[in-house]
Amino acid sequence: MRLRTTVAAGSLALVMALAVGGCDSLGGTDDSGGAAKGTTGFAPGQPDEMGTVIASRDIQISESGSLFRVKVELYQLRRDNGFVNLNVRMTRTDPAGSPGRWQIASAFQGETVSLAFSGVTLVDRKNRKRHLVARAGDSDAKPGQVTYLASSGLASVFVTPGQSVDLYAMFGAPPDDVTAVDVVIPRVPVFENVPLG
């Protein structure tokens, strides 16, 4: 039996709480350090809302002396009210009976200080910009105190062989004339020229 774990619910609740609380500083930063302003968006959390798989990569992740085989499936990127929603499904492809549980924890936080899917970036080659995961709250917050609009709480997510986990991240949308971006996920080969719907 294939068990799927969705990590989006807690982060969606945070977005809703910030929206109700009147937070107006959602957005990521680009390489120039500027904040990308946006409106509150809703992160998709149901597998049937993720669309179709447009690319996949088979990778190996080394954590705490163990090596885990993982299939990374990238779903279609979608624009939504000034944001771009990115969804991936990660499935352990180790043979049944393989020892150990893979704790996602900081595997995809990149240069950020969080236990979230926050190290993902979108690269807009046309305008030579890198889009970071959107964040909520104080733009001057110290590392470790930033809340990202991405799957979070990944220290408590463990994946065994055959299990899948769905992760998401939200970005301020590139200009409308940008029709494709590169998707960069830490520890995963780059997905190049991904169509942006």
SEVEX-402581 format. One line per 8 residues: their letters; for each residue x, y, z of N, C-alpha, C. Coordinates in nm, 2 decimals, padded with zeros to 4 digits. Example, Ala and Ser with C-alpha at 12.3 -4.5 7.8 and 13.67 -1.06 7.14 Angstrom:
<sites>
AS) 01.32,-00.57,00.78,01.23,-00.45,00.78,01.32,-00.33,00.78 | 01.28,-00.22,00.71,01.37,-00.11,00.71,01.29,00.00,00.79 .
</sites>
This chain:
<sites>
MRLRTTVA) 00.08,-00.12,00.00,00.00,00.00,00.00,00.09,00.12,00.00 | 00.05,00.22,-00.08,00.13,00.34,-00.09,00.07,00.45,00.00 | 00.15,00.49,00.09,00.10,00.59,00.19,00.15,00.73,00.15 | 00.06,00.83,00.14,00.10,00.96,00.10,00.09,01.05,00.22 | 00.19,01.13,00.24,00.19,01.23,00.35,00.18,01.37,00.29 | 00.09,01.45,00.33,00.08,01.59,00.28,00.12,01.68,00.40 | 00.22,01.77,00.37,00.27,01.86,00.47,00.22,02.00,00.46 | 00.12,02.02,00.36,00.08,02.16,00.34,-00.02,02.21,00.44 .
AGSLALVM) -00.09,02.13,00.51,-00.20,02.18,00.60,-00.15,02.29,00.70 | -00.05,02.26,00.77,00.00,02.36,00.87,00.04,02.49,00.81 | 00.11,02.48,00.70,00.15,02.61,00.63,00.03,02.68,00.57 | -00.07,02.61,00.52,-00.19,02.68,00.47,-00.26,02.75,00.59 | -00.26,02.69,00.70,-00.32,02.75,00.82,-00.25,02.88,00.86 | -00.12,02.88,00.85,-00.04,02.99,00.88,-00.07,03.11,00.78 | -00.08,03.07,00.65,-00.11,03.18,00.55,-00.24,03.24,00.58 | -00.34,03.15,00.62,-00.48,03.21,00.65,-00.47,03.29,00.77 .
ALAVGGCD) -00.40,03.25,00.87,-00.39,03.33,01.00,-00.32,03.47,00.97 | -00.22,03.47,00.89,-00.16,03.60,00.85,-00.25,03.69,00.77 | -00.33,03.63,00.68,-00.42,03.70,00.60,-00.53,03.77,00.69 | -00.58,03.69,00.79,-00.69,03.74,00.88,-00.63,03.84,00.97 | -00.50,03.82,01.01,-00.43,03.91,01.10,-00.39,04.04,01.03 | -00.41,04.06,00.90,-00.37,04.18,00.84,-00.23,04.19,00.79 | -00.16,04.08,00.78,-00.02,04.09,00.74,-00.02,04.12,00.59 | 00.06,04.22,00.55,00.06,04.26,00.41,00.20,04.25,00.35 .
SLGGTDDS) 00.29,04.18,00.42,00.43,04.18,00.37,00.47,04.04,00.32 | 00.39,03.98,00.23,00.43,03.85,00.17,00.52,03.88,00.06 | 00.61,03.79,00.04,00.70,03.80,-00.08,00.84,03.75,-00.05 | 00.91,03.72,-00.16,01.04,03.67,-00.15,01.13,03.78,-00.19 | 01.26,03.76,-00.20,01.35,03.86,-00.24,01.42,03.81,-00.37 | 01.46,03.90,-00.45,01.54,03.86,-00.57,01.69,03.89,-00.53 | 01.78,03.87,-00.63,01.92,03.89,-00.61,01.95,04.04,-00.57 | 01.87,04.13,-00.60,01.90,04.27,-00.57,01.86,04.31,-00.43 .
GGAAKGTT) 01.80,04.21,-00.36,01.76,04.24,-00.22,01.62,04.30,-00.20 | 01.55,04.33,-00.31,01.42,04.39,-00.30,01.31,04.29,-00.27 | 01.21,04.33,-00.20,01.10,04.24,-00.17,01.00,04.24,-00.28 | 00.95,04.12,-00.31,00.84,04.11,-00.41,00.71,04.11,-00.33 | 00.63,04.21,-00.36,00.50,04.22,-00.29,00.40,04.13,-00.36 | 00.30,04.09,-00.28,00.20,04.01,-00.34,00.08,04.00,-00.25 | -00.02,03.94,-00.29,-00.14,03.92,-00.21,-00.14,03.78,-00.15 | -00.22,03.76,-00.05,-00.22,03.63,00.01,-00.27,03.52,-00.09 .
GFAPGQPD) -00.20,03.41,-00.11,-00.24,03.31,-00.20,-00.26,03.18,-00.12 | -00.33,03.09,-00.18,-00.36,02.96,-00.12,-00.27,02.85,-00.17 | -00.20,02.78,-00.09,-00.12,02.67,-00.13,-00.20,02.55,-00.15 | -00.18,02.49,-00.27,-00.26,02.37,-00.30,-00.21,02.26,-00.20 | -00.30,02.17,-00.16,-00.25,02.07,-00.06,-00.31,01.93,-00.10 | -00.40,01.92,-00.19,-00.46,01.79,-00.22,-00.39,01.74,-00.35 | -00.35,01.61,-00.35,-00.29,01.55,-00.46,-00.36,01.57,-00.59 | -00.50,01.56,-00.59,-00.57,01.58,-00.71,-00.57,01.72,-00.76 .
EMGTVIAS) -00.53,01.82,-00.69,-00.52,01.96,-00.73,-00.38,01.99,-00.78 | -00.29,01.90,-00.78,-00.15,01.93,-00.82,-00.13,01.93,-00.97 | -00.22,01.88,-01.04,-00.21,01.88,-01.19,-00.14,01.76,-01.24 | -00.06,01.77,-01.35,00.00,01.66,-01.40,00.15,01.67,-01.38 | 00.22,01.55,-01.38,00.36,01.54,-01.36,00.42,01.58,-01.49 | 00.52,01.68,-01.49,00.58,01.72,-01.62,00.73,01.68,-01.63 | 00.79,01.64,-01.52,00.92,01.59,-01.52,00.95,01.51,-01.39 | 01.05,01.43,-01.40,01.09,01.36,-01.28,01.24,01.33,-01.28 .
RDIQISES) 01.30,01.31,-01.16,01.44,01.28,-01.14,01.45,01.17,-01.04 | 01.54,01.07,-01.06,01.57,00.97,-00.97,01.71,01.01,-00.90 | 01.70,01.02,-00.77,01.82,01.07,-00.70,01.85,00.98,-00.58 | 01.97,01.00,-00.52,02.01,00.94,-00.40,02.04,01.04,-00.30 | 01.99,01.03,-00.18,02.01,01.13,-00.07,02.08,01.06,00.04 | 02.19,01.11,00.09,02.27,01.06,00.20,02.23,01.14,00.32 | 02.18,01.07,00.42,02.15,01.14,00.55,02.20,01.05,00.67 | 02.27,01.10,00.76,02.31,01.03,00.88,02.37,00.89,00.85 .
GSLFRVKV) 02.45,00.89,00.75,02.52,00.76,00.71,02.44,00.66,00.63 | 02.32,00.70,00.60,02.23,00.61,00.52,02.21,00.67,00.38 | 02.19,00.59,00.28,02.17,00.63,00.15,02.02,00.59,00.11 | 01.94,00.69,00.06,01.81,00.67,00.03,01.78,00.70,-00.12 | 01.71,00.61,-00.19,01.68,00.63,-00.33,01.54,00.70,-00.33 | 01.53,00.81,-00.40,01.41,00.89,-00.40,01.38,00.93,-00.55 | 01.25,00.92,-00.58,01.20,00.97,-00.71,01.14,01.10,-00.69 | 01.18,01.21,-00.76,01.12,01.34,-00.74,01.04,01.37,-00.86 .
ELYQLRRD) 00.91,01.39,-00.84,00.82,01.43,-00.95,00.78,01.57,-00.94 | 00.80,01.65,-01.05,00.76,01.79,-01.05,00.63,01.80,-01.13 | 00.54,01.87,-01.06,00.41,01.89,-01.12,00.41,02.03,-01.19 | 00.31,02.05,-01.28,00.30,02.17,-01.36,00.30,02.29,-01.27 | 00.38,02.40,-01.31,00.38,02.52,-01.23,00.26,02.60,-01.27 | 00.19,02.66,-01.17,00.07,02.74,-01.20,00.08,02.88,-01.14 | 00.04,02.98,-01.22,00.03,03.11,-01.17,-00.11,03.12,-01.10 | -00.11,03.20,-00.98,-00.23,03.21,-00.91,-00.23,03.34,-00.83 .
NGFVNLNV) -00.30,03.44,-00.87,-00.31,03.57,-00.80,-00.17,03.63,-00.76 | -00.08,03.64,-00.86,00.05,03.70,-00.84,00.15,03.61,-00.78 | 00.12,03.48,-00.76,00.21,03.38,-00.71,00.23,03.27,-00.82 | 00.33,03.19,-00.80,00.35,03.07,-00.87,00.36,02.96,-00.77 | 00.28,02.85,-00.79,00.27,02.74,-00.70,00.36,02.63,-00.76 | 00.45,02.57,-00.68,00.53,02.46,-00.72,00.50,02.34,-00.63 | 00.47,02.23,-00.69,00.44,02.11,-00.62,00.53,02.00,-00.66 | 00.58,01.92,-00.57,00.66,01.80,-00.60,00.61,01.68,-00.51 .
RMTRTDPA) 00.63,01.56,-00.56,00.61,01.44,-00.49,00.74,01.37,-00.48 | 00.78,01.33,-00.36,00.90,01.26,-00.34,00.86,01.12,-00.29 | 00.91,01.02,-00.36,00.88,00.88,-00.33,01.00,00.80,-00.30 | 01.01,00.73,-00.19,01.12,00.64,-00.16,01.11,00.52,-00.25 | 01.21,00.50,-00.33,01.21,00.39,-00.43,01.31,00.27,-00.39 | 01.35,00.27,-00.26,01.44,00.17,-00.21,01.36,00.04,-00.22 | 01.42,-00.08,-00.23,01.35,-00.21,-00.23,01.28,-00.22,-00.10 | 01.17,-00.29,-00.10,01.09,-00.32,00.02,01.18,-00.39,00.12 .
GSPGRWQI) 01.16,-00.35,00.24,01.25,-00.41,00.35,01.38,-00.34,00.37 | 01.40,-00.23,00.30,01.53,-00.15,00.32,01.52,-00.09,00.46 | 01.63,-00.09,00.53,01.63,-00.04,00.66,01.62,00.12,00.66 | 01.57,00.17,00.77,01.57,00.31,00.80,01.46,00.39,00.74 | 01.43,00.50,00.81,01.33,00.60,00.77,01.41,00.72,00.73 | 01.37,00.78,00.62,01.44,00.91,00.58,01.36,01.02,00.64 | 01.44,01.10,00.73,01.38,01.22,00.79,01.42,01.33,00.70 | 01.32,01.40,00.64,01.34,01.51,00.55,01.41,01.62,00.62 .
ASAFQGET) 01.37,01.67,00.73,01.43,01.77,00.81,01.48,01.89,00.72 | 01.61,01.91,00.72,01.67,02.02,00.65,01.72,01.99,00.51 | 01.68,01.87,00.45,01.73,01.83,00.32,01.71,01.93,00.21 | 01.61,02.01,00.21,01.58,02.10,00.10,01.57,02.24,00.15 | 01.63,02.28,00.26,01.63,02.42,00.30,01.73,02.50,00.23 | 01.83,02.44,00.17,01.93,02.52,00.10,02.00,02.61,00.19 | 02.02,02.74,00.15,02.09,02.84,00.23,02.00,02.91,00.34 | 01.87,02.87,00.34,01.79,02.92,00.44,01.81,02.85,00.58 .
VSLAFSGV) 01.76,02.91,00.68,01.77,02.84,00.81,01.63,02.81,00.86 | 01.59,02.69,00.82,01.45,02.65,00.85,01.44,02.50,00.83 | 01.34,02.44,00.88,01.31,02.30,00.85,01.19,02.30,00.75 | 01.21,02.36,00.64,01.11,02.38,00.54,01.16,02.35,00.40 | 01.07,02.35,00.30,01.10,02.33,00.16,01.13,02.47,00.10 | 01.23,02.54,00.17,01.25,02.68,00.14,01.37,02.71,00.06 | 01.45,02.61,00.02,01.57,02.64,-00.05,01.55,02.63,-00.20 | 01.43,02.61,-00.24,01.39,02.60,-00.38,01.40,02.74,-00.45 .
TLVDRKNR) 01.44,02.74,-00.57,01.44,02.87,-00.64,01.39,02.85,-00.79 | 01.33,02.96,-00.84,01.30,02.96,-00.98,01.39,03.06,-01.05 | 01.45,03.01,-01.16,01.54,03.10,-01.23,01.48,03.14,-01.36 | 01.46,03.27,-01.37,01.40,03.34,-01.49,01.52,03.38,-01.58 | 01.55,03.30,-01.68,01.67,03.33,-01.77,01.64,03.46,-01.85 | 01.52,03.48,-01.89,01.49,03.59,-01.98,01.53,03.73,-01.91 | 01.50,03.74,-01.78,01.52,03.86,-01.71,01.64,03.85,-01.61 | 01.71,03.73,-01.62,01.83,03.71,-01.53,01.80,03.73,-01.39 .
KRHLVARA) 01.69,03.67,-01.34,01.65,03.68,-01.20,01.63,03.55,-01.14 | 01.66,03.54,-01.01,01.64,03.42,-00.93,01.53,03.45,-00.83 | 01.42,03.38,-00.83,01.30,03.40,-00.74,01.31,03.30,-00.63 | 01.31,03.36,-00.50,01.32,03.28,-00.38,01.18,03.25,-00.33 | 01.17,03.15,-00.25,01.04,03.11,-00.19,00.98,03.23,-00.11 | 00.85,03.26,-00.13,00.79,03.37,-00.07,00.79,03.35,00.08 | 00.79,03.46,00.16,00.79,03.44,00.30,00.69,03.54,00.36 | 00.65,03.51,00.49,00.55,03.59,00.56,00.62,03.65,00.68 .
GDSDAKPG) 00.57,03.77,00.72,00.61,03.83,00.84,00.71,03.94,00.81 | 00.80,03.97,00.91,00.89,04.08,00.91,01.01,04.05,00.81 | 01.03,04.14,00.71,01.13,04.11,00.61,01.27,04.13,00.67 | 01.28,04.19,00.79,01.41,04.20,00.86,01.43,04.09,00.97 | 01.35,03.99,00.97,01.36,03.88,01.07,01.50,03.82,01.06 | 01.55,03.77,01.17,01.67,03.70,01.18,01.66,03.56,01.12 | 01.77,03.51,01.07,01.77,03.37,01.02,01.71,03.28,01.13 | 01.63,03.18,01.09,01.56,03.09,01.18,01.43,03.15,01.23 .
QVTYLASS) 01.40,03.28,01.21,01.27,03.33,01.25,01.18,03.37,01.13 | 01.22,03.33,01.01,01.14,03.36,00.89,01.04,03.25,00.87 | 00.92,03.28,00.83,00.82,03.19,00.80,00.81,03.19,00.64 | 00.83,03.07,00.59,00.83,03.06,00.44,00.69,03.00,00.40 | 00.65,03.04,00.28,00.52,02.99,00.22,00.56,02.86,00.15 | 00.59,02.76,00.23,00.63,02.63,00.17,00.60,02.53,00.28 | 00.61,02.40,00.24,00.60,02.29,00.33,00.70,02.31,00.45 | 00.65,02.30,00.57,00.73,02.32,00.68,00.71,02.21,00.79 .
GLASVFVT) 00.78,02.22,00.90,00.78,02.11,01.00,00.84,01.98,00.95 | 00.94,01.99,00.86,00.99,01.87,00.80,01.08,01.79,00.89 | 01.11,01.84,01.01,01.18,01.75,01.11,01.10,01.64,01.15 | 00.96,01.65,01.14,00.88,01.54,01.19,00.82,01.46,01.08 | 00.88,01.47,00.96,00.84,01.39,00.84,00.94,01.29,00.81 | 00.90,01.16,00.83,00.98,01.04,00.80,00.91,00.96,00.69 | 01.00,00.92,00.59,00.95,00.85,00.48,01.02,00.71,00.47 | 00.94,00.60,00.46,00.99,00.47,00.45,00.98,00.42,00.31 .
PGQSVDLY) 01.04,00.31,00.27,01.04,00.26,00.13,00.89,00.25,00.08 | 00.87,00.30,-00.04,00.73,00.29,-00.10,00.64,00.41,-00.06 | 00.68,00.48,00.04,00.60,00.60,00.08,00.63,00.72,00.00 | 00.53,00.81,-00.01,00.55,00.94,-00.08,00.52,01.05,00.01 | 00.58,01.17,-00.01,00.54,01.29,00.06,00.53,01.40,-00.05 | 00.42,01.48,-00.04,00.40,01.59,-00.13,00.45,01.72,-00.06 | 00.53,01.80,-00.13,00.58,01.92,-00.08,00.55,02.04,-00.18 | 00.54,02.16,-00.12,00.50,02.27,-00.21,00.59,02.39,-00.17 .
AMFGAPPD) 00.59,02.49,-00.26,00.65,02.62,-00.23,00.58,02.72,-00.32 | 00.57,02.84,-00.27,00.51,02.95,-00.34,00.61,03.06,-00.37 | 00.60,03.12,-00.48,00.69,03.23,-00.52,00.61,03.35,-00.58 | 00.67,03.47,-00.56,00.62,03.58,-00.63,00.63,03.55,-00.78 | 00.53,03.58,-00.86,00.53,03.54,-01.00,00.62,03.63,-01.08 | 00.69,03.57,-01.18,00.77,03.65,-01.27,00.67,03.73,-01.36 | 00.72,03.82,-01.44,00.64,03.90,-01.54,00.56,03.80,-01.63 | 00.44,03.85,-01.68,00.36,03.76,-01.76,00.42,03.71,-01.89 .
DVTAVDVV) 00.52,03.79,-01.94,00.59,03.74,-02.06,00.69,03.63,-02.04 | 00.71,03.59,-01.92,00.80,03.48,-01.89,00.72,03.35,-01.90 | 00.76,03.27,-01.99,00.68,03.14,-02.02,00.74,03.02,-01.97 | 00.87,03.03,-01.92,00.94,02.91,-01.87,01.05,02.95,-01.77 | 01.07,02.87,-01.67,01.18,02.90,-01.57,01.25,02.77,-01.55 | 01.37,02.78,-01.49,01.44,02.66,-01.44,01.40,02.64,-01.29 | 01.38,02.52,-01.25,01.34,02.49,-01.11,01.46,02.43,-01.05 | 01.51,02.50,-00.94,01.63,02.45,-00.87,01.59,02.40,-00.73 .
IPRVPVFE) 01.61,02.28,-00.70,01.58,02.22,-00.57,01.71,02.17,-00.52 | 01.75,02.21,-00.40,01.87,02.15,-00.34,01.88,02.00,-00.34 | 01.99,01.95,-00.38,02.02,01.81,-00.39,01.96,01.73,-00.51 | 01.89,01.81,-00.60,01.82,01.75,-00.71,01.88,01.81,-00.84 | 01.91,01.74,-00.94,01.95,01.80,-01.07,01.84,01.90,-01.12 | 01.89,02.01,-01.18,01.80,02.12,-01.22,01.70,02.07,-01.32 | 01.57,02.12,-01.30,01.47,02.10,-01.40,01.47,02.22,-01.49 | 01.52,02.21,-01.62,01.54,02.33,-01.70,01.41,02.35,-01.79 .
NVPLG) 01.39,02.48,-01.82,01.28,02.53,-01.91,01.15,02.46,-01.88 | 01.11,02.48,-01.76,00.98,02.42,-01.71,00.87,02.52,-01.76 | 00.77,02.48,-01.83,00.66,02.57,-01.87,00.59,02.64,-01.75 | 00.57,02.76,-01.76,00.50,02.84,-01.66,00.36,02.88,-01.71 | 00.26,02.81,-01.65,00.12,02.84,-01.69,00.05,02.95,-01.62 .
</sites>
